[in-house]
Amino acid sequence: MNILFGGKAGQGSNILSAILGEALTKEGYYVFVSRDYQSLIRGGHNFNVLTFSDEPLKSNDSVIDVLVALDENTINLHKKELKKDGNIISGEGKGNMYFAGRLFKILCMDFKILEAELKKLKERFEENIKEAKEGYEEEKKVACRVIYNKKNLYFMNGNQGISQGAIKSGLDVYYAYPMTPATNVLSELAEKQIENNILVLELESEISVVNSAIGSAITGAKVMVGTSGGGFDLMTESLSLTGMAEVPLVIYLASRPGPSTGVATYTGQGDLQLARYSGHGEFNRVVLAPGDPKEAEELTSQAFYFSQKFMIPAIVLSDKHLAECFYTLDDKAVITSSKKSASLRRYNSYEADEFGSATENSNIIEKNVIERMKKGLEIEKEAEKFEQYLFYGKEDSQNVVVSWGSTKGAIIDAIKDLNASFVQILYIEPFQKEVKKYFKNKNVILVENNATGQLGKLIAEKTGIFIPDSNKILRFDGRPFLADELKKEIQRRLK
């Protein structure tokens, strides 16, 4: 069932979808919630789509069963997406918890469940309860085909996964300058800094952020910074410093459409090449790309592991869709431990001798470069201990979909009853060339949220396999893939 909550910014579509999503998850349902919002504090049009099922799912569809309209404009904009037998819940001038009450009644959920969720909000409890009861008592339609089945499930988004992974990895300091969609990691960690004995600092610019982080890392702290593409651009000179001086640093790069400001509150996967190639000169890095919140938690931990073990920058590459969408998950991530590796020594942005002093000696320079390249081989070997990609489906399938990051959910939902398997790339750098075995003599279909097929170029570079343009499904309008629409696109390319 798909439910769309729509209204002006500030009317409460976020809190409505969060309350229902939490409640459905506790009742044993799998829930996926996406957010579509403009870069406005008040006004405009925002909407959330909540999809739930008794079977696992990780995406939305393009059609709506219930349209929750917090204003008239929502009906005008979205009624074309409503199924013929779909319902519209409206009530001009009503508080948002009135709609929560009506929804819980439609879904045959006990009012006590809603009351428990409202208690968590703390503020306006009495007012919220009054509004919710009014809606619950007023609603006459019910959808009692809904059957609840208690399971051990939890509900979280990608930014929460990043935050938990950092905390469990022993994070000491988090620096950031607010930039959508990474901002919520700043607030998540700030709320938890006292209980977890970490320091969270918002500084005046991304340049200050990355240089402060390097300074803290040099003293032995485990440090992470967070930003989006435009902020990451400002950090790239200092990223090169981490490569030269061998400073361990984890960077959370949460992408949005660019170039420049782009579309600040929408999604895109245009920063894969930025993560791979940013900075000047040649130095080692790890780039990891989670596809859901559980992977975000675990790969953040792996980023700390590689960063500390090899004294390198490690980048966790995400996007707005993964960062802000809520998923129902059924098992916790396995966290990789990492010990602190920074030692008391001299750090230098110049090529340096064994004492850390700047040098222009050609023999020492050559030796240093060779040592850095050797370290790259060691990183590749170490990465073999981890899952660098995931395979879904039957190995004998003639059709193979390949992608990375947040497209994972829509792809898995789209191919459920298709003759197609799916390869999800987790490690962008180092890239596991062994994955080539799934592409040989197969019909390979590329799915990406960018205009140039950046993963496809990486695959061609590393494996020699070129995916034809006719087999590239690329979306670059700032919106994520929807499972039912993607299914049709994949079907057109099957053999």
C-alpha positions as CSV (number, residue, x, y, z in Angstrom):
1,M,0.0,0.0,0.0
2,N,1.3,3.5,-1.0
3,I,0.3,6.5,1.1
4,L,1.3,10.1,0.0
5,F,1.4,12.9,2.6
6,G,1.4,16.3,1.0
7,G,1.2,20.0,2.1
8,K,3.2,23.2,2.5
9,A,6.6,23.2,4.2
10,G,5.9,23.3,8.0
11,Q,2.5,21.6,7.9
12,G,3.8,18.3,9.2
13,S,4.0,15.7,6.4
14,N,7.4,14.5,7.8
15,I,6.1,13.8,11.3
16,L,3.0,12.1,10.0
17,S,5.0,9.7,7.8
18,A,7.4,9.1,10.7
19,I,4.7,8.3,13.2
20,L,2.9,5.9,10.9
21,G,6.2,4.3,9.7
22,E,7.4,3.6,13.3
23,A,4.0,2.2,14.2
24,L,3.8,-0.1,11.2
25,T,7.3,-1.3,11.7
26,K,6.5,-2.2,15.3
27,E,3.5,-4.1,14.1
28,G,5.6,-6.2,11.9
29,Y,5.4,-4.4,8.5
30,Y,8.2,-3.5,6.2
31,V,8.1,0.2,5.5
32,F,9.9,2.6,3.1
33,V,9.4,6.4,3.4
34,S,10.8,8.9,0.9
35,R,10.9,12.7,1.1
36,D,10.4,15.3,-1.7
37,Y,10.8,18.9,-0.5
38,Q,11.7,22.3,-1.9
39,S,14.4,24.5,-0.5
40,L,11.9,26.5,1.6
41,I,11.2,26.8,5.3
42,R,7.5,27.7,4.8
43,G,5.1,27.4,1.9
44,G,5.7,25.7,-1.4
45,H,4.8,22.0,-1.7
46,N,6.4,19.1,0.1
47,F,5.4,15.5,0.1
48,N,6.4,12.1,1.6
49,V,5.5,8.7,0.2
50,L,5.1,5.8,2.6
51,T,5.0,2.3,1.2
52,F,4.4,-0.7,3.4
53,S,4.0,-4.4,2.9
54,D,4.2,-7.7,4.8
55,E,7.1,-8.6,2.6
56,P,10.5,-6.8,2.5
57,L,10.6,-3.7,0.3
58,K,13.0,-0.8,-0.2
59,S,11.3,1.6,-2.6
60,N,8.1,3.4,-3.6
61,D,5.8,2.9,-6.6
62,S,4.3,5.6,-8.8
63,V,0.7,5.0,-7.9
64,I,-1.0,6.0,-4.7
65,D,-3.7,4.1,-2.6
66,V,-4.3,6.9,0.0
67,L,-3.7,10.6,-0.6
68,V,-3.4,12.6,2.7
69,A,-3.9,16.2,1.6
70,L,-2.9,18.8,4.2
71,D,-3.8,21.5,1.7
72,E,-5.9,21.7,-1.5
73,N,-2.9,22.0,-3.7
74,T,-1.8,18.5,-2.8
75,I,-5.0,17.1,-4.3
76,N,-4.6,19.2,-7.5
77,L,-1.0,18.0,-7.9
78,H,-1.3,14.3,-7.0
79,K,-4.8,13.1,-7.8
80,K,-3.6,11.8,-11.2
81,E,-1.4,9.3,-9.3
82,L,-4.3,8.0,-7.2
83,K,-5.6,4.5,-8.0
84,K,-9.3,4.3,-9.2
85,D,-10.3,2.9,-5.8
86,G,-8.0,5.1,-3.8
87,N,-8.9,7.3,-0.9
88,I,-8.3,11.0,-0.3
89,I,-8.1,12.2,3.3
90,S,-8.5,16.0,3.5
91,G,-9.6,18.5,6.0
92,E,-8.8,22.2,5.4
93,G,-7.7,23.9,8.6
94,K,-7.2,20.7,10.6
95,G,-4.1,20.0,12.6
96,N,-1.8,17.3,11.3
97,M,-2.6,14.8,14.0
98,Y,-6.2,14.8,12.9
99,F,-5.0,13.1,9.7
100,A,-2.9,10.6,11.8
101,G,-6.1,9.6,13.7
102,R,-8.0,9.0,10.4
103,L,-5.2,7.0,8.9
104,F,-4.8,4.7,12.0
105,K,-8.6,4.1,11.9
106,I,-8.5,3.2,8.1
107,L,-5.7,0.8,8.8
108,C,-7.5,-0.8,11.7
109,M,-4.7,0.1,14.1
110,D,-5.6,0.5,17.8
111,F,-5.6,4.2,19.0
112,K,-3.3,3.2,21.9
113,I,-0.6,2.6,19.3
114,L,-0.9,6.2,18.0
115,E,-1.1,7.5,21.6
116,A,2.2,5.8,22.4
117,E,3.9,7.4,19.4
118,L,2.5,10.9,20.3
119,K,3.9,10.6,23.8
120,K,7.4,10.4,22.3
121,L,6.9,13.9,20.8
122,K,6.5,15.4,24.3
123,E,5.5,18.8,23.0
124,R,1.7,19.6,22.5
125,F,0.7,16.1,23.8
126,E,-2.8,17.1,25.0
127,E,-3.5,19.1,21.8
128,N,-2.1,16.3,19.6
129,I,-4.2,13.6,21.4
130,K,-7.4,15.8,21.0
131,E,-6.8,16.2,17.2
132,A,-6.0,12.5,16.7
133,K,-9.1,11.4,18.6
134,E,-11.3,13.7,16.5
135,G,-9.9,12.2,13.3
136,Y,-10.0,8.6,14.6
137,E,-13.7,8.9,15.6
138,E,-14.7,10.8,12.5
139,E,-13.2,8.3,10.0
140,K,-15.7,5.6,8.8
141,K,-13.7,3.8,6.1
142,V,-11.5,0.9,7.1
143,A,-9.1,-1.4,5.3
144,C,-9.2,-4.4,7.6
145,R,-7.4,-6.6,5.1
146,V,-4.3,-5.3,6.9
147,I,-2.9,-8.1,9.1
148,Y,-0.2,-7.5,11.6
149,N,2.6,-9.9,12.3
150,K,5.1,-8.9,15.0
151,K,8.8,-9.2,14.0
152,N,12.0,-7.9,15.4
153,L,12.3,-4.9,13.0
154,Y,13.7,-1.4,13.3
155,F,13.2,1.8,11.4
156,M,16.0,4.2,10.4
157,N,17.4,6.3,7.6
158,G,20.8,6.4,5.9
159,N,22.1,9.4,8.0
160,Q,21.2,7.6,11.2
161,G,23.1,4.5,9.9
162,I,26.2,6.7,9.2
163,S,25.9,8.2,12.7
164,Q,25.6,4.8,14.4
165,G,28.5,3.4,12.4
166,A,30.7,6.3,13.5
167,I,29.8,6.1,17.1
168,K,30.3,2.3,17.3
169,S,33.7,2.7,15.6
170,G,34.9,4.9,18.4
171,L,34.4,8.4,16.9
172,D,36.1,11.1,18.9
173,V,35.3,14.3,16.9
174,Y,32.9,15.2,14.2
175,Y,33.3,18.5,12.3
176,A,30.8,19.8,9.7
177,Y,29.4,22.9,8.1
178,P,25.6,22.4,7.4
179,M,24.9,21.2,3.9
180,T,21.9,19.2,2.7
181,P,21.7,16.2,2.7
182,A,24.6,15.6,5.2
183,T,23.2,18.1,7.8
184,N,21.2,15.5,9.8
185,V,24.3,13.6,10.7
186,L,25.5,16.8,12.4
187,S,22.3,17.0,14.5
188,E,22.1,13.2,15.1
189,L,25.7,13.2,16.6
190,A,25.2,16.4,18.4
191,E,22.2,14.9,20.3
192,K,24.3,11.9,21.3
193,Q,27.6,13.5,22.0
194,I,27.4,13.6,25.8
195,E,26.3,10.0,26.3
196,N,28.9,8.8,23.8
197,N,31.8,11.1,24.9
198,I,32.3,12.6,21.5
199,L,32.8,16.2,20.4
200,V,30.6,17.7,17.6
201,L,31.5,21.1,16.2
202,E,29.9,23.2,13.5
203,L,32.5,25.5,12.0
204,E,32.3,28.5,9.7
205,S,33.3,26.8,6.4
206,E,34.2,23.5,4.9
207,I,37.8,24.6,4.6
208,S,37.9,25.1,8.4
209,V,36.1,21.8,8.9
210,V,38.7,19.7,7.0
211,N,41.8,21.4,8.4
212,S,40.5,21.2,12.0
213,A,39.8,17.6,11.4
214,I,43.3,16.9,10.1
215,G,44.7,18.7,13.2
216,S,42.6,16.6,15.5
217,A,43.5,13.4,13.6
218,I,47.2,14.2,13.9
219,T,46.8,14.3,17.7
220,G,45.4,10.7,17.6
221,A,41.7,11.4,17.6
222,K,39.3,9.3,15.4
223,V,37.7,12.0,13.2
224,M,35.0,12.3,10.6
225,V,33.7,15.2,8.6
226,G,30.4,15.4,6.6
227,T,29.4,17.5,3.6
228,S,27.9,17.4,0.1
229,G,29.5,18.0,-3.3
230,G,30.0,21.7,-3.1
231,G,31.5,21.5,0.3
232,F,33.7,18.6,-0.6
233,D,35.1,20.7,-3.5
234,L,36.5,23.1,-0.9
235,M,38.1,20.2,1.0
236,T,40.0,18.7,-1.8
237,E,43.3,20.6,-1.3
238,S,43.4,19.3,2.2
239,L,42.4,15.9,1.0
240,S,45.7,15.8,-0.8
241,L,47.4,16.8,2.4
242,T,46.0,13.7,4.1
243,G,47.4,11.6,1.3
244,M,50.9,13.1,1.6
245,A,51.2,13.4,5.3
246,E,49.4,10.1,6.0
247,V,46.6,11.4,8.1
248,P,43.6,9.1,8.9
249,L,40.3,10.8,8.1
250,V,36.8,9.6,7.3
251,I,34.7,11.8,5.0
252,Y,31.0,11.4,4.6
253,L,30.1,12.7,1.1
254,A,26.3,12.9,0.7
255,S,25.6,13.8,-2.9
256,R,22.9,16.0,-4.4
257,P,22.5,17.2,-8.0
258,G,25.1,19.6,-9.3
259,P,27.1,21.3,-10.6
260,S,27.4,24.3,-8.3
261,T,24.3,24.6,-6.0
262,G,22.4,22.4,-8.4
263,V,19.1,21.3,-6.9
264,A,19.9,21.6,-3.2
265,T,17.1,19.3,-1.7
266,Y,16.9,16.6,-4.3
267,T,19.0,13.5,-5.2
268,G,21.6,12.4,-7.6
269,Q,24.7,10.2,-8.0
270,G,26.9,12.6,-9.9
271,D,29.8,12.6,-7.5
272,L,31.3,9.1,-8.0
273,Q,34.1,10.4,-10.1
274,L,34.6,13.4,-7.7
275,A,35.1,10.9,-4.8
276,R,37.6,8.8,-6.9
277,Y,39.7,11.6,-8.4
278,S,39.5,14.7,-6.2
279,G,42.8,16.2,-5.0
280,H,46.1,16.7,-6.8
281,G,48.9,14.2,-7.2
282,E,48.7,10.5,-6.7
283,F,47.7,9.1,-3.3
284,N,45.7,6.3,-1.8
285,R,42.1,6.4,-0.7
286,V,39.1,4.1,-0.1
287,V,35.7,4.9,-1.5
288,L,32.7,2.9,-0.1
289,A,29.1,3.2,-1.3
290,P,26.3,1.8,0.9
291,G,22.9,1.0,-0.5
292,D,20.7,1.1,2.6
293,P,21.0,2.3,6.3
294,K,22.4,-1.0,7.5
295,E,25.2,-0.9,4.9
296,A,25.7,2.8,5.8
297,E,26.4,1.7,9.4
298,E,28.8,-1.1,8.5
299,L,30.6,0.7,5.6
300,T,31.2,3.7,7.9
301,S,32.8,1.3,10.3
302,Q,34.9,-0.2,7.5
303,A,35.9,3.3,6.4
304,F,37.3,3.9,9.9
305,Y,39.1,0.5,9.8
306,F,40.9,1.3,6.5
307,S,41.6,4.9,7.5
308,Q,43.2,3.9,10.8
309,K,45.1,0.9,9.6
310,F,46.6,2.5,6.5
311,M,46.7,6.2,7.6
312,I,44.6,7.3,4.5
313,P,41.4,9.3,3.8
314,A,38.3,7.0,3.5
315,I,35.2,8.4,1.8
316,V,31.7,7.1,2.5
317,L,29.7,8.0,-0.6
318,S,25.9,8.4,-0.3
319,D,23.2,10.7,-1.7
320,K,20.0,12.5,-0.6
321,H,17.7,9.6,-1.3
322,L,19.6,7.1,1.0
323,A,20.5,9.8,3.5
324,E,16.9,10.9,4.2
325,C,14.7,7.9,3.3
326,F,13.5,5.6,6.1
327,Y,13.8,1.8,5.7
328,T,12.5,-1.1,7.8
329,L,15.4,-3.4,8.5
330,D,15.4,-6.8,10.2
331,D,18.9,-7.3,11.4
332,K,21.7,-5.1,12.8
333,A,24.9,-4.3,11.0
334,V,28.1,-6.2,12.0
335,I,30.5,-3.5,13.0
336,T,34.2,-3.8,12.1
337,S,36.5,-2.7,14.9
338,S,39.4,-0.4,14.3
339,K,42.2,0.7,16.6
340,K,43.7,4.1,16.6
341,S,46.9,4.2,14.5
342,A,48.0,7.9,14.6
343,S,51.4,8.2,16.4
344,L,53.4,11.1,17.7
345,R,55.6,12.2,14.8
346,R,56.2,15.1,12.4
347,Y,53.6,15.6,9.7
348,N,54.5,17.4,6.6
349,S,52.7,18.5,3.4
350,Y,56.1,18.3,1.6
351,E,57.8,15.1,0.5
352,A,59.7,14.3,3.7
353,D,62.6,12.2,4.8
354,E,62.6,9.6,7.6
355,F,62.6,12.3,10.2
356,G,59.6,14.1,8.8
357,S,61.6,17.0,7.4
358,A,60.9,18.4,4.0
359,T,63.1,17.2,1.2
360,E,63.8,17.6,-2.5
361,N,66.1,14.7,-2.8
362,S,65.1,12.7,-5.9
363,N,66.0,9.3,-4.4
364,I,63.9,10.0,-1.3
365,I,61.0,11.3,-3.4
366,E,61.1,8.2,-5.6
367,K,61.2,5.9,-2.6
368,N,58.2,7.7,-1.0
369,V,56.1,7.4,-4.1
370,I,56.9,3.7,-4.4
371,E,56.0,3.2,-0.8
372,R,52.6,4.9,-1.3
373,M,52.0,2.7,-4.4
374,K,52.9,-0.5,-2.4
375,K,50.4,0.6,0.3
376,G,47.7,0.7,-2.4
377,L,48.4,-3.0,-3.2
378,E,48.2,-3.7,0.6
379,I,44.8,-1.9,0.7
380,E,43.5,-4.0,-2.2
381,K,44.6,-7.2,-0.4
382,E,43.0,-6.1,2.9
383,A,39.8,-5.3,1.1
384,E,39.4,-8.9,0.0
385,K,38.5,-9.7,3.7
386,F,35.2,-7.8,3.1
387,E,32.2,-8.0,0.8
388,Q,33.1,-5.6,-2.0
389,Y,30.0,-6.3,-4.0
390,L,26.7,-8.2,-3.4
391,F,25.0,-10.5,-5.8
392,Y,21.2,-11.1,-5.9
393,G,19.4,-13.7,-8.0
394,K,20.5,-16.7,-10.1
395,E,24.0,-16.9,-11.5
396,D,22.7,-18.5,-14.6
397,S,20.5,-15.6,-15.5
398,Q,21.3,-14.1,-18.9
399,N,20.4,-10.6,-17.7
400,V,22.5,-8.8,-15.1
401,V,21.6,-5.4,-13.6
402,V,24.5,-3.5,-12.1
403,S,24.4,-0.4,-9.9
404,W,25.6,1.2,-6.7
405,G,24.2,3.2,-3.7
406,S,20.6,4.1,-3.2
407,T,19.3,2.6,-6.4
408,K,19.6,-0.8,-4.7
409,G,16.1,-0.7,-3.2
410,A,14.2,0.1,-6.4
411,I,16.2,-2.5,-8.4
412,I,15.6,-5.3,-5.9
413,D,11.9,-4.5,-5.8
414,A,11.8,-4.2,-9.6
415,I,13.4,-7.5,-10.5
416,K,11.5,-9.7,-8.1
417,D,9.6,-11.6,-10.8
418,L,11.9,-10.8,-13.8
419,N,14.6,-13.0,-15.4
420,A,17.4,-10.8,-14.1
421,S,20.0,-10.9,-11.4
422,F,21.6,-7.8,-9.7
423,V,25.2,-6.9,-8.8
424,Q,25.5,-4.1,-6.3
425,I,29.0,-2.5,-6.1
426,L,30.0,-1.6,-2.5
427,Y,33.6,-0.8,-3.0
428,I,34.2,1.9,-5.6
429,E,37.9,2.1,-4.6
430,P,39.5,-0.4,-4.5
431,F,37.4,-2.0,-7.1
432,Q,37.1,-5.8,-7.1
433,K,37.9,-6.9,-10.6
434,E,36.6,-10.4,-9.8
435,V,33.1,-9.1,-10.3
436,K,33.8,-9.3,-14.1
437,K,32.7,-13.0,-13.9
438,Y,29.1,-11.9,-13.6
439,F,29.2,-9.8,-16.7
440,K,31.0,-12.1,-19.2
441,N,28.8,-13.1,-22.1
442,K,25.8,-11.6,-20.3
443,N,23.2,-8.9,-21.1
444,V,24.5,-6.2,-18.7
445,I,22.0,-3.4,-17.8
446,L,23.3,-0.3,-15.9
447,V,21.1,1.7,-13.6
448,E,22.4,5.0,-12.2
449,N,21.0,8.4,-10.9
450,N,23.3,10.4,-13.1
451,A,23.5,11.5,-16.8
452,T,26.9,10.0,-17.8
453,G,26.8,6.4,-16.3
454,Q,29.8,7.0,-14.0
455,L,29.8,3.4,-12.6
456,G,29.7,2.1,-16.2
457,K,32.9,4.0,-17.0
458,L,34.5,2.6,-13.9
459,I,33.5,-1.0,-14.9
460,A,34.9,-0.4,-18.4
461,E,38.2,0.9,-16.9
462,K,38.7,-1.9,-14.4
463,T,37.3,-4.9,-16.4
464,G,37.3,-4.0,-20.1
465,I,33.6,-4.6,-20.3
466,F,31.7,-1.8,-22.0
467,I,27.9,-1.5,-21.4
468,P,26.1,-0.2,-24.5
469,D,24.2,3.1,-24.3
470,S,21.0,1.2,-25.1
471,N,21.4,-0.8,-21.9
472,K,21.9,2.3,-19.6
473,I,18.9,3.3,-17.5
474,L,19.9,6.8,-16.3
475,R,17.7,9.2,-14.3
476,F,19.0,12.7,-13.7
477,D,16.0,14.9,-12.9
478,G,16.8,15.0,-9.2
479,R,14.3,12.3,-8.4
480,P,14.9,8.6,-7.4
481,F,13.9,5.6,-9.3
482,L,10.4,4.1,-8.5
483,A,10.1,0.4,-8.6
484,D,7.2,-0.1,-11.0
485,E,8.6,2.4,-13.5
486,L,12.1,0.9,-13.3
487,K,10.6,-2.6,-13.8
488,K,9.2,-1.5,-17.2
489,E,12.6,0.0,-18.2
490,I,14.4,-3.2,-17.3
491,Q,11.9,-5.4,-19.0
492,R,12.4,-3.5,-22.3
493,R,16.1,-4.5,-22.2
494,L,15.8,-8.1,-21.2
495,K,17.0,-10.9,-23.5
